[in-house]
Amino acid sequence: MQPLSVDDTNAIKTSKYNLFTFLPLNLFEQFQRIANAYFLFLLILQVIPAISSLSWFTTVVPLVLVLLVTAVKDASDDFNRRKTDRQVNNRRVSVLVSGELRSEKWMDVQVGDIIKLENNKFVAADLLLLSSSEPLNLVYIETAELDGETNLKVKQALTVTGEMGDCIEKLAAFNGEVHCEPPNNRLDKFTGTLTFRDQKYALDNERILLRGCTLRNTEWCFGLVIFAGPETKLMQNCGKTTFKRTSIDHLMNVLVLFIFGFLAFMCTVLAIGNGIWEFQEGSVFTAFLPRPDGVDASFSAFLTFWSYVIILNTVVPISLYVSVLIQNCLPLFCPVRMMDCVPMYGSVEIIRLGNSFYIDWDRKMYYPRSDTPAEARTTTLNEELGQIKYVFSDKTGTLTQNIMTFNKCSISGKSYGDVFNFAGQRLEITEKTEKVDFSYNPLADPKFSFHDHSLVEAVKLEAPEVHNFFRLLALCHTVMAEEKEEGNLLYQAQSPDEGALVTAARNFGFVFRSRTPETITIVEMGVQKSYELLAILDFNNVRKRMSVIVQSPEGKLSLYCKGADTIVYERLHPSCSKLMDVTTEHLNEFAGEGLRTLVLAHKNLDEDYFREWSTRHHMASTTLEDREERLDELYEEIEKDLLLLGATAIEDKLQDGVPQTIEQLSKANIKIWVLTGDKQETAENIGYSCNMLREEMTDVFIISADTPQEVHEELRNARKKMKPESEDEPTIIQRGILDKKSKMLPDETVDGEYGLVINGHSL
């Protein structure tokens, strides 16, 4: 951990060259190509009179031309990067200077500055949010430039800084001191403390606005710059612009080495022949070929070797890296008669540059809904697009629409959501199926639909388990509520799952109305209640659960928890074993339908124990060293002996065209991997619905072992079934004792189509 740095400005630089470094750096990169280095060596040989029979400029001119073409292309790419840098660095932002707001360039912003952001503007640097125009000092940001997610995220300033509002005098007098972690590339994590007015406050990711985000639905906000320029998380993730080589470049280097070997062999044979001739016959021709006396045959052979290297230099064509047969490329764009006028060979670099324009102009890669065309930001790797063997994808929001709808649930061992006829037979739900009438609830969301009337009846009968179930959904979340008009609630959720669950609770009579950093207000069956929010035990990918600790208006302390079934089950009280078995059956049914599931549980807390636990929690949350580990230990301590309430099932439909796209990629022999946090049964169902897994496949292998040895054994068995005649080879082999890196075996051809499902433990 370290105090904030004030040495760096906010300027960024993604270009590789400047006026002075372009020539040496570019030449260094180009001479990493073996053929270019070879012709430079050849040029040196040609200036030696004893072995050269050709003028030096016969190599200089084409070599310079080759280097020049590539340099022009590299300069063009770097110019575009520099142009983008200049545009970003020259953006304007309002900075608080000497008690007044001044418009400054982004590049002039420094750590410690207080800046004002306005709606729909980019965040200029990594900021500590101080205050905003929204109630409760909330801001809404879009992080598409950082993580690709389009749903708005909610950030909230500390109450103590939010009191300053937009008062310039108070902001100018702000003298807080921030200590935080060193610059890093973790977008989802921040650890720090703010010391202000003799009090220390914990800072986490919820108080931070990252560079590259866009302010949405917020008129203004103020923030303190904590990281600027290259120290921002955005730039920490970018890395340094490096020289990239394509597969063709690597192949060319290999081919050149083989050609070198052939050239050396020919020159060696000719040199040996010359040495033998000089030794046996050379003296006879002295009268006809005047030369110095005493010429040694071996020395003559040595000179002859290098002479033939020069004479036979065309064995390695100087245009190897910049020449390509373009007749295969141009018919797409040129008429046949024009093709007759096109030279047989053209520059690879020029073709790469030209191809980038065709990518930019391609209407089939234009997305009209957001007016977004394709953009080739580099011309170096264009041809690599045709060499893709693997596609790695997230499921939620990539394959699916990321529009969550509450579909089914299980409460106290009873499943809700299906519709049955009078004979007890399950009916298929269609648009004509009668929906539940929520008109009795004036705060219900008119867009919400549900078809099982028995759940509404259970709510109206005030069944304690059912009320606790929806009370948990209304309290255990990080959703923010906006109420523009009386009763017209709009929920802003960082996770669409949370939004769907809170909306479901709203329609069944437990309406989340508002929240502050200290309270959550809900309407329970028409009665408004405010719960004191004592602690939020955050969700993360390791915990796979979230909990809140609240105190009811009657003074009862409760912990509400929701999370993955395997995680919550481990923390249940032994008395829940029978209910857990029934709920597991329901979960498997939900997962078999491709629904996303969560398990809900709760417990009551002893007041004395919680007071002592809260003290330790505050100390852990304000420390800079090992904060996450200390908090996790406290969370584990209190999240045990929970009582099971039930489970939820949410539907997230596939996006249009996903099955067809995956089918086309599979036909191109591209292997597709999809990562999802759903249950294994849900993942398998989604796999079949999106055509990743198909009934006509030869086999689908399930890897579900718990130890590395068992996982390797299951993978070996799967390989034996795909290639029964092959030897039993390891999937991964080590290069050596000192080299810890693993070398992957090349792809193997198998007969048939196979699928592979790996669960979380095995992965």
N, C-alpha and C positions, 0 to 999 in steps of 0.2 A: 504494500500500500504506500501511497505517496501523496504529498500535497499537490495541488494544481500547479501546472506549469504555465508560465507566462511568456515563454520564449518564442513560441510559434505564432505566425499569423494564420489567417484563414485561407490563404491562397492554396490552390491545389495544382498539381502538375502530373498529367498522365502521358505527356509526350516523352519520347526517348532522347531526342537530340536537341541541340541548340546550334547556333551559327558556327561555333568553334569546335564542337564535338561531332558534328554530323559526319565529316569526311573520315576521321580516324575510326569512329565507332562503326560506321556503315561498311568501311573496307574490312575491318576486323570480322564483322559478321559474314560478309560475302566470301572472305578467304577461308572460312570454316568449311566451305564447299570444296571438296577434294579437287575437282576439276579446275576450279579457279586457282587454287594453290599450285596445281601442276603447271598451268600455263605461266604463272609468275616465275616458277623455277625454270621453265623453258626459256623465258625471256632473259634470265640471268645467264643461261648457257650460251645464248646467241650473241652476247657481247664478248665472248672469248674467241679471238680470231683462230686459234689453233684447231678448234673443233667445229666452228660454225661455217656453214656454206650458204646460209640465208641471212638476209638483212634483218636487223632487230625489229624494224617497224612492221614486218609481216605478222608478228605476234602482238605487238603493242596495239595496233589499230583495232583488231577485232576484240582483244581483251578489254580495252578501254570502252568499246561500244557495249559489250556485255555488261560490264560494271555500271556503265552509265544508265542503261535501261532499267536495271534493278534499283539503282540509286534514285532514279526519278520516281519509280513506283513507291519506294519506301518513304521518300520525301513527301509524296502526295498523302500517304496514310498518316504520317506524322503531322503534316500541316492540318489535316482534319482534326486530329486529336488536340493540337495546339489551339485551333479555332474554337473547339468546344470548351477547352479550359478557359480561354479568354472570355467567352460568353458567360460562363458560370462565375468566374472571379469578378466580373464587372456588374453582376446583378446588384440591385440596391436594397438596402434594409435600413430601418430606422434604429439608430443607436443613441442611447442616453449619454450625452456628453455635457459636462459642466452644467447639469440641471436642466438641459433642454434636449429635445429629440432632433437629431440631425440625420439626413440621408447620407449613408456611407456605402462604399462598395464592399461586397462580401470579402474581398481580399484584405481589407483594412480592419476587419473585425478581429478582436483579440480576446484571449482568455480573460475573464473578469468583467467584460462588457455586459451591460444590460441592454437587450434589444427588444423591439416591439415587432410582433408578427401580425399580419392581417389575413383575413379569410382567403382561401385558395392560393396562398403563397407558400413557397418552399421554405423549409426550416434551414437557416443559413449555417448553423453549427450545432454541435451537441449541447443542449441547453438543460438547465434545471428550471422547470416551470415554476414561476413565482406567482402569477395571478392571471385571471382571464375574465372575459366579458360574460361568461356563462354562469348560471347559478352553481354554487358549491365549487367554483373555480375549476370547472371541467373544461377540457378541450377535446375535440374530435380530430383525429389525424388519419390520413391514408398512408399506408406503408408499401404501396405497390412497387416503388422504386427500390425498396430494400429487400423485401421477401416475396414479392409477387402477389400478396394477398390484397384483395380489393375491398373487403369489409372494413368499416371504420373501427378504429381502436380508440378507447377512452383513456385519457390521462387526467390526473387530478393533482393540483398544487397542495402543498401543506397549508393547513388552516392559518398558521401563524404568518406565512408570507402572502396568502390570498387576501388578508385584510388590507394590504396596501392598494389593491385594486389597480386603477390607472392613475393614481395620484403621483405626479412626477416628483413632487417634493419628497414623499415617503420613499419612492423607489431610488431617488438619488442619494438618500441618506442610508440606504440599506448597507449594513456592514457585517453581514453574515460571513462565516468562514466555512468553506467546503473542503473536506478531505475525502478522497475516493481512491478506487483501484487504479492501477496504471492503464494506459490506453490498451484496448484489446479489441478483438473482432466479434465478440459475442453480442448479438443483437438482442437477446432475450434476458440479459443479466446485467445488473449494475449494483455495485455495493459502495456506499458512501455515507457520510454523516454531514449534517449542517449544524454548526454551532451559531446560535442567534439568540440574543438577549439572555445570555448565560444559561441557555438550555441546549441540549444536544438532541437532534432529531435524526431518525434513521431515514436514509434515502435508498430507494430501490428503483427498478425499471419503470414503475408507475409514475414516477415524478420527472422522468427524463423524456425530452423530445430529441430525436436523432436527426442529424443532417440527412437530407434526402426525402424526409417525410413532407406531406402536404397538409396544411391546416384546412379543415373542412367544418362547415356549419358552426363556426366560431368567429365572431366579429373581430376580436383581437385577443392577444395574450402577450405577457412579458416573460422573458426568460433570461437567466444568467448563463453566459457562455462558460462551459467547463472543459470542453475539448474543441480545438479548432484545427482546420486544415488537415494535414496528414494524420493527426492524432484522433480524428473522428472515427467512429465505428464503421461508417461507410467506406472511408479510405483505407482503414485497416483491413477491410475485406477485399479491397481491390487488388492489393499486391502491386509489385513493380511490373511495368510493361517489359516483357521479355521477347527475345527473338524466337520465333516459332518455326519449326520445320514440318512439312507435310510428309505423308507416307511416300509421295513421289520423290521428295528430296532425299529421304533415307534410302530409297531404292536406287536412286542415281548414284549415291556415294558407294553403295555396294557394287554396282555395275562398273563404276570407274576403277575400283580396286581390281576387279577381274581383268579389265582392259589393261591396266598398268602391268599386271602380271604377264599378260600376253605380249605387251610391248617389250618388257624387260627380257622375256625369253627370246624374242626375235633379235633384239640388239645383241644379246649375249652370243647367240649362234653366229651372227655376222661378225662380231668382234673376234671370236675364236677362229673363224675362217680366215679373217685378215691376219691374225697372228701367225697362223700356220703358213699362209702364203708368204708373208714377210720373211719368215724363218727359212723357207725352202727355196722360194723363187725371187724374192725381192731384189737381191743383189744383181740378178741378170738384167733387170729393167732399169738399173741405175743410170745407164747412158741415155736412156730415153726419157726418164723421169728424174730430172736433176733434184737433189735434196741433200741435206747435210749428211756428212759421213757418220757412221756408227749409230744409226737409228736402231734402237732396241725393239725387237718384235713384240715383246709383251707391252711396252709402252705404247707402241703403235696400236695394238689391240685395245688398250685402255682409251686412247683418243678416239678410235673408231667407234667404240661403244657409245660415247656421248654424241659423236657426229650423227650416228643413226637415230639416236633419241630425237635429235632435231629434225632429221630428214623425215622420219616416220611419225612426226608429232600429230599428223591428222588422224592417226588411229583413234585418238581421243578427240572427238569434235569439240571445238571451242563453244559451239552453240548447244552443247548437251543439256545444259540447265535451262536455256532460254528458247530452245526450239521444240516444237511439238507439231505433230501432224494435225492441222486444224480443219481438214476437210470433214472430219466427223462432227465438228462443232458448228460450222457455219451453215450447213443446209437448213438449220432451224430458222435462220434469219435472212439468208441470201437466196435469190433465184439461181437456177442452174447456170445460166449464162454468166452471171457475175462470178460464180465459182471458178470459171475458167480463167478469170483474170487474177484470182487470189493466189499469192505465192504458196508453194507447197508447205513451207515452214514459216511459223511466226513465233513471236516471243511468248513464252509461258507467262512471263510477268505482265505483258500487255494484255494477254487474254484474261488473266486473273483480274486486272483492273477493269477491263471491259465487261467481264462477267458480273462484277459487282453492280454495274449500272443496270444490267438486265434483272438482277435480283430486286433492286430498288424499284424498277418499272413494272414488275410482274403483277398484273391485276389479280391473278389467282391467289396471291399472297397478301392481298389488301383486305382489311377488315373494316367495312363501311360503317358499322355501328358506332365505333369509336374513332373513325377516320384515322386508322393506324396502318401505314404501309410497312412492308418489309424494309429493313435497313441493313446493308452490309457494312458493319463498322470496321472491318478489317478485310483486306483483299488477300491475305496470306493463306488462309485456310479454306478457300471456297470449295476446292475439289474434295476436301475431307467430308463434305456433306454426303457424298456418295459412298463413303466407306464405313458408315455407321453400322455396327453389329448389335449394339445393345441400347435399349431405351429404358431409363430409370425414371419412374413417375410416382408422385404422391397420388393418393386416391381422392381425398376430399378436396373439392374445388377444382381438380384437374380432370378426373374422369367423371365426377359427379357435379351437380349444379350448385352445391353448397347452399341449398335452400332446404332447411330442416323443417319437418312437420311431425308433431306429436301423433303417433299412430296407435300404440298400444301400451298397456302397463300391467304390472302384477302388484297387487296390494294385499298383504297379509295372506298370501297363498291363493288368491283368486285372480284369474286373468280377465282383463277387460280389453275391449276393442273389436272383438269379433261380433258378427251378427248371426243369429240363428232363427230358423223358422219354428213353427209350432211343434214340428216333429223332432226338434232338437238338432237339426242338420245345419251345418255351417253354410252361410250364404256368401257368395262373392260380392264384394262391395263395388258398386259402380256409381256413376253420376246420378242414377235414378234412385239409389238407396236413400231412405229417409234419414235426414240428419237430426242431431240433437238440437232441440230448441233452447237457446241460451237467453231468450228474451227476458227471463226472470232476473237476469244479472245486468244492470244498466251499464256496468263497466266492461262487459265482455267485448272481445275483439270480433267484429263482424266477419272477418276473413277466416277465422278459425272454424274448422269443421271436425265433427266426431260423430260416430254412428251408433255407439253402444249406449243405449239409454239407461242401462243398469248402473253405470258409474255415476250418473247424475242423481239417480235415486239414492245411492249409497251416501253421496255427499249431503243430500237433503235430510237423510235420516240421522245425520251427525254421528256417523260411525267414527270412533276415536282414531282408529288406524288410518282411515281414509283422510280425515282432517290433518293428522300429523304428516301424512304423505305429501299433501299439497302445501302444507305449511312449510315443509322443508324446501320444496321447489320455489316457494315465494321468498325464502330467506337466504338460501345457500347459493349465492351467485355473485357476480361482479357487474351485473347489468345496471345501466343508468336509465332513469325514466324522465321523459320530457312530457309536460302537460301544457300544450299551447292553449287549449281551451278546456273548460271544465269537463272532465270525463274522457277527453280525447287523449289517450296515453300513447306515446311513441317510445319504444324500447330501443336503446343503443347497446348492443352486446358485442363484446370482442369475439365471442365464439357463437356461431349460429345455433349450436346445440343448446347453450344457455338461453338464448332468445326463445327457442321453441318451448323449452320447459317452463320458463316464466310465463309465457303466453298461455300455455295449457293451465297452469295454476290460476291464472287470471280468469279464464273462462269457467273454471269449476268453483269459483267463489272465493279464491284467495289471491287478491289483487295486490301486486307490488306497486306501490304508489310513488314512493320517493325514498331517497337515502341521503344521509350526510356522512362525513367520516366517523361519526359517533352513533348514528341511529339508522334503522331501517323501518319505514312505515308501510304497513300493508292493511288492506281491508279484508277482514275475515267474515264472510257471509254477511256483509253489510255493515260490520262494526269495525271502525278504524282503530288500529293498535300500533303503537310505536315500540319497537324492540331496541334495546341498547346493544350496539354492535361492539363486542369486547375484543374479538380477535378474528382474523381471517387466516386460515391455514392454506396457503396458496397451492394451486394445482401446478404440477410440472410433469415432464415426461418420465421421470423416475418414480415419483410418488403415485401418479396415475389416480389421484383423488383430490378432492377439495373439501374443506370443512370450515364452518363458521361457529363461533361461540357467541350466543346471544343471551340477554336477560329479558324475560317477558315483563309486561307491565305489572304482573302479580309478584315479580321478584324471583321467579324460577330460572335457574341457569341450565342451559341446554347446549349440547353440541350436535350439529347436523352435518352429516357427511354423505357425499355422493362420489362414486368412482367406478373403476373397472371391477367386475365381479370377483376375479381371483384375488385382487388386492383387498377389497372390503371383507370378503369372506374370512380372510386370515385374522381379522380383527373383531370378529363377532363373538358375543358371549356364547358359551357352550349350550345354553338353553335354546338357542335358535337353530339347532341342528335339523329338526324336522321341517321347520319352515324353509330352511335353506335348500333342502332337497326338492321341495315343491317349486320354489322359485327358480331353481336351476333348470327344472323341466320347462318352465315357461321361457326362460332365457334361451334355451336351445331351440325352442319353437320360433321365437322372435329372430334369432340369428339365422335360422334356416330360411327365413323369408328375406334375408338381406338387410335387416334393421339394425341400427346402432343401439347398443344397450348400455345402461348404467344401473348400478345397484345403490339403493338409498338405505341409510341407517342413522340411528341417533342414540343419545344417552343423556341422562341428567347428571349434573356435576355438583359436587359438594362445594359449598361457598368457601370454606377455609382452604381446601386444597387448591381451588382455582386461584385464590388470592396469592398463595405462595408460588404457584406455577406462573402466574401473570408477571410476577416480579422477575423471575428468571427469564421469561420470554422477552421482557423489555430490555434486559441486559444483553441478551443474545442478539436482538435486532439492532442494537446501536453499536455493536462491536465491528471492527473492520477485519479482524483476523478470524478466518474459518466461520463466518456468519452462517452460511448455508448448512454446514455440518452441525453446528450447535442448534439451529432451529429444527433441523430434521430430527435430532434426538428428542427435542421437546415435543414435536408433533407425534412421534412414535409413542411417547410416554402417555399422552392423553387420548390418542385415538385407539383405544382398546376396550374390550368388553362392550362393544356396541350392540344395539338391538336392531334387528333387521326390520325394515318397513316394507320394502318391495323393490320393483325394478321398472325402468322406463324403456320404451322402444321408439326410436325416431327413424323416420324414413328420409333418405337423401337420394333423389332420383339421378340416374345417369344423364349426362349431357347428350344432346342430339348428335348422332353420328359417331359416337364412341365405339360401338361394336363393329361398325363397318371399317373405321380407321384401324382398329387393332387387327381385324382380319386381313386388311391390305398389308400392314406391316409384317404380319406373320408370313404371308405369301412371299414377301421379299427376304425371308429367312432372317429377320431381325428378332433377337430375343428381347422380350419385354418383362421387366420386373416392376411390380407395384408394391409400394409400402403403405400399410394401413395399421392404425391402432385398434381396429375392431377385433371382436372375437374371431377365432379361427373359422367357426361355422359361417359367420357373416362374410368373412373374406372369401371363403370358397363359393358362397352364393353369388357374391358380386363378380367373382372370376368367371363363373358360368354365364351370368347375364351380360357381361361385356365382351364375351367371346375369347377371353384369355384361356379359359378352360372350356373344353367342348366334349360332349358325350362320345363323339367319334374318335377321340384321342386313344392311342394305344394304351396309355396308362397315365395316371396322375399319382405322383409320389407325395406322401405326407411325411415331413420330417418333424418329429415332435419329441425328440429325446431331450434329456436334461443335462447330460454331461458331454464334454467334447469328444470323448472316446465313443460314446453311443451315437453321437451325431455323425462322426466319421464313418462308423459302421453302417448306419442307415444310408449314407450317401454312396458308400461302396456297393451296397446291395442294389441300390437304384441303378448304378452304373452297370452292374452285372446283368440286370434285366434288359437294359438298353443295348448292351454289347456283350452278349453271352460268350462270344468267341474270343474276346480280348483278354489280355493278361490283367491280373489284379494289380493295378498301379495306383499309387496315392493320388488323391485329387490335387494336392499341393505338394511340391517338393522344395527342399531348402537348397540354396545355392552353395552354402558352405558354413563352416562353424563360425567364422568371424563375420560373415555377411548374414545379417539377421533378416534381410528382405526375402520374401517368398517369390518364387517364380511360378506363374500360372502355366499349366499345360495348354497347348494349342487346342482349338476347337476340334472335336471329333465328329465325324459323320455317322449318324445313326439312322436306322430304318424305322419309319413311323414318326408319330407326333407324341410328345410327352409334355406333361405339366409338372410343376414342382411347387409345393406349398410348405413354407417353413414358419413355424410358430415363433412367438417372441422369445421363449426360453432357449430354443435351439439357436436362434439367430444371435 
